[in-house]
Each structure stands twice: as structure tokens, then as C-alpha cells.
Amino acid sequence: MLDAAIFVVFPLLMAVAAFSDMFSMTIPNRVSIILFAAFLVIAPFAGLGLAQIGWHVAAGFIVLVVCFALFALNVMGGGDAKILAASAVWFGFNPDLLAYVVTVGIYGGFLTLFVLVLRANQQTLLALPLPIPLHFFNSKKGVPYAIAIGLAALTCYPDSVLMRIALN
């Protein structure tokens, strides 16, 4: 049962965040809250000690502080900051977190370029019968960055501490 929770909860919630952001440009707060709470429930049963759990929470807090600063500078959305911080807790304060954050940046760069290409070709794409949400064409809406966060999470999660525990 524990292994199933480790295999399913994190990827499912990250997919929910990515799809929600893609279709509505919002990430429900409950997704970040459930993600954080689920880690706190699963981690002790997975065998993480109190000190290890503390380091995981510290990683999330550090990411939240950095993301909050980016939000204050209007560089990052609030939902993106919360989901990135909540997901960082699952990686912990170790090289896995660095790999995750770098992967988010790489995927985010590609996503931003993709959105810019969409916006540059707006007239052509709107004439085609393609199911592209209209907010992708609105430059005032920004970029649905949770798509990149979710893809990076799904890419990096198999190498995380909890997945290594579940696979052993």
C-alpha cells in the first residue's frame, strides 16, 4: 500500500497541476496542500527519520522563499511558486532537488519558446481547427509554467529518495 502511494500520489498531483494550469492558467491551492500533506503522511512510513523529513521540509521552505521573491518581482506566478515548493519537499535537500530545479528551468525555457512561437503565429493557428486554449495567445496571461514543473517532476521523480525506497 505504501509503495502504491509513493508511485501514484506525487505523479498524479503534479499532472493535475500541469493540466489545470494548461487549461485554466490556475493551480488550485488544494493541490499544493495535498502534495505537502501527503509527503508528511508517507515519509515516516517510508522509513525517513525525523531529521530527514526536516531536511525535506527545509528544502521546500527554501524553494518557497526563492519563489516568493520571484513572485514579488512579478517573474513567477503564485500558483507556480506554491506547487514548486510543495513538490520540492518530495525531493529533499540533496542533489535530486538541484536536478529537479535545473530540469524545471530547461523545460520552462522550451515551454516559453513554444508559447512565443504560438503567439507569433496566432493568426494562422487560430484559423486551423487545432484545440489550443485561447489564453496561450494572450501575452498578458504569461506562461502556464506548471506544465514545465509537472514534466520536470515526472522526469526527475524516479530518481528521488522516496522512489528508491519504494523500489528496494
C-alpha positions as CSV (number, residue, x, y, z in Angstrom):
1,M,0.0,0.0,0.0
2,L,2.8,2.4,0.9
3,D,4.6,1.7,-2.4
4,A,1.4,2.4,-4.3
5,A,1.1,5.7,-2.6
6,I,4.7,6.6,-3.4
7,F,4.2,5.6,-7.0
8,V,0.8,7.3,-7.5
9,V,0.3,10.4,-5.3
10,F,3.1,12.6,-6.4
11,P,2.8,12.0,-10.2
12,L,-0.9,12.3,-10.1
13,L,-0.9,15.6,-8.2
14,M,1.8,17.0,-10.5
15,A,-0.2,16.0,-13.5
16,V,-3.3,17.7,-12.1
17,A,-1.4,20.9,-11.5
18,A,0.1,20.8,-15.0
19,F,-3.3,20.2,-16.7
20,S,-5.1,22.7,-14.6
21,D,-2.5,25.4,-15.5
22,M,-2.7,24.4,-19.1
23,F,-6.4,24.7,-19.4
24,S,-7.3,27.5,-16.9
25,M,-4.0,29.2,-16.0
26,T,-4.6,28.5,-12.4
27,I,-3.4,25.8,-10.0
28,P,-5.8,25.1,-7.1
29,N,-4.3,25.7,-3.7
30,R,-5.6,22.3,-2.6
31,V,-3.2,20.6,-5.0
32,S,-0.2,22.1,-3.2
33,I,-1.6,21.5,0.2
34,I,-2.4,17.8,-0.5
35,L,1.0,17.4,-2.0
36,F,2.7,18.7,1.1
37,A,0.4,16.8,3.5
38,A,0.8,13.6,1.6
39,F,4.6,13.8,1.9
40,L,4.2,14.3,5.7
41,V,2.0,11.2,5.9
42,I,4.0,9.0,3.6
43,A,7.6,9.9,4.7
44,P,7.5,8.3,8.2
45,F,6.0,5.1,6.9
46,A,8.7,5.0,4.1
47,G,11.3,4.9,6.8
48,L,12.5,8.5,6.7
49,G,13.7,9.7,10.1
50,L,12.7,13.0,11.7
51,A,15.9,14.6,10.7
52,Q,15.5,13.5,7.0
53,I,11.9,14.8,7.0
54,G,13.1,18.1,8.4
55,W,15.6,18.4,5.6
56,H,12.9,17.7,3.1
57,V,10.7,20.4,4.6
58,A,13.6,22.8,4.7
59,A,14.1,22.2,1.0
60,G,10.5,23.1,0.4
61,F,10.8,26.2,2.6
62,I,13.9,27.4,0.8
63,V,12.3,26.9,-2.6
64,L,9.2,28.8,-1.3
65,V,11.3,31.8,-0.2
66,V,13.1,32.0,-3.5
67,C,9.9,31.6,-5.5
68,F,8.1,34.1,-3.3
69,A,10.8,36.6,-4.1
70,L,10.4,35.9,-7.8
71,F,6.6,36.3,-7.4
72,A,7.2,39.6,-5.7
73,L,9.3,40.7,-8.7
74,N,6.4,39.6,-11.0
75,V,8.6,36.9,-12.6
76,M,6.7,33.9,-11.4
77,G,3.0,33.2,-10.7
78,G,1.9,32.5,-7.2
79,G,0.4,29.1,-8.0
80,D,3.7,28.1,-9.7
81,A,5.6,29.1,-6.6
82,K,3.4,27.1,-4.3
83,I,3.4,23.9,-6.4
84,L,7.2,24.1,-7.0
85,A,7.8,24.5,-3.2
86,A,5.4,21.7,-2.3
87,S,7.0,19.4,-4.9
88,A,10.5,20.3,-3.7
89,V,9.6,18.6,-0.3
90,W,9.3,15.3,-2.1
91,F,12.9,15.6,-3.4
92,G,14.6,16.8,-0.3
93,F,17.7,18.9,0.3
94,N,20.1,16.9,-1.8
95,P,21.4,16.7,-5.4
96,D,17.9,15.4,-6.5
97,L,16.5,18.8,-5.8
98,L,19.1,20.5,-7.8
99,A,18.5,18.2,-10.8
100,Y,14.8,18.9,-10.4
101,V,15.1,22.7,-10.4
102,V,17.5,22.6,-13.3
103,T,15.1,20.4,-15.3
104,V,12.3,22.8,-14.5
105,G,14.4,25.6,-15.9
106,I,15.2,23.7,-19.0
107,Y,11.6,22.6,-19.7
108,G,10.4,26.1,-18.7
109,G,12.7,27.6,-21.3
110,F,11.4,25.3,-24.0
111,L,7.8,25.9,-22.9
112,T,8.3,29.7,-23.1
113,L,9.8,29.4,-26.6
114,F,6.9,27.3,-27.6
115,V,4.4,29.8,-26.3
116,L,6.2,32.6,-28.0
117,V,6.1,30.7,-31.3
118,L,2.4,30.2,-30.8
119,R,1.8,33.9,-30.2
120,A,3.9,34.9,-33.2
121,N,1.8,32.6,-35.4
122,Q,-1.5,33.4,-33.8
123,Q,-3.4,34.3,-37.0
124,T,-2.5,31.1,-38.7
125,L,-3.1,28.9,-35.7
126,L,-6.5,30.4,-34.9
127,A,-7.6,29.7,-38.5
128,L,-6.8,26.0,-38.1
129,P,-9.0,23.6,-36.3
130,L,-6.5,22.9,-33.5
131,P,-7.6,22.6,-29.9
132,I,-5.3,25.2,-28.4
133,P,-6.6,27.1,-25.4
134,L,-7.0,30.8,-26.2
135,H,-5.1,32.0,-23.2
136,F,-1.9,30.7,-24.9
137,F,-2.3,33.6,-27.3
138,N,-2.7,36.3,-24.7
139,S,0.6,37.9,-23.8
140,K,-0.9,39.4,-20.6
141,K,-1.6,35.9,-19.3
142,G,2.0,34.8,-19.1
143,V,3.2,31.2,-19.5
144,P,1.5,28.2,-17.8
145,Y,4.7,27.2,-16.1
146,A,3.2,24.4,-14.1
147,I,3.4,22.4,-17.4
148,A,7.2,22.6,-17.2
149,I,7.1,22.0,-13.4
150,G,4.9,18.9,-13.9
151,L,7.0,17.5,-16.7
152,A,10.2,18.0,-14.7
153,A,8.7,16.4,-11.7
154,L,7.7,13.4,-13.7
155,T,11.1,13.2,-15.3
156,C,13.1,13.5,-12.0
157,Y,10.8,11.7,-9.6
158,P,12.0,8.2,-10.5
159,D,15.5,9.1,-9.1
160,S,14.1,10.6,-5.9
161,V,14.8,9.2,-2.4
162,L,11.2,8.0,-1.9
163,M,11.2,6.2,-5.2
164,R,14.5,4.5,-4.4
165,I,13.0,3.4,-1.1
166,A,9.8,2.1,-2.8
167,L,11.8,0.2,-5.4
168,N,14.0,-1.6,-2.8
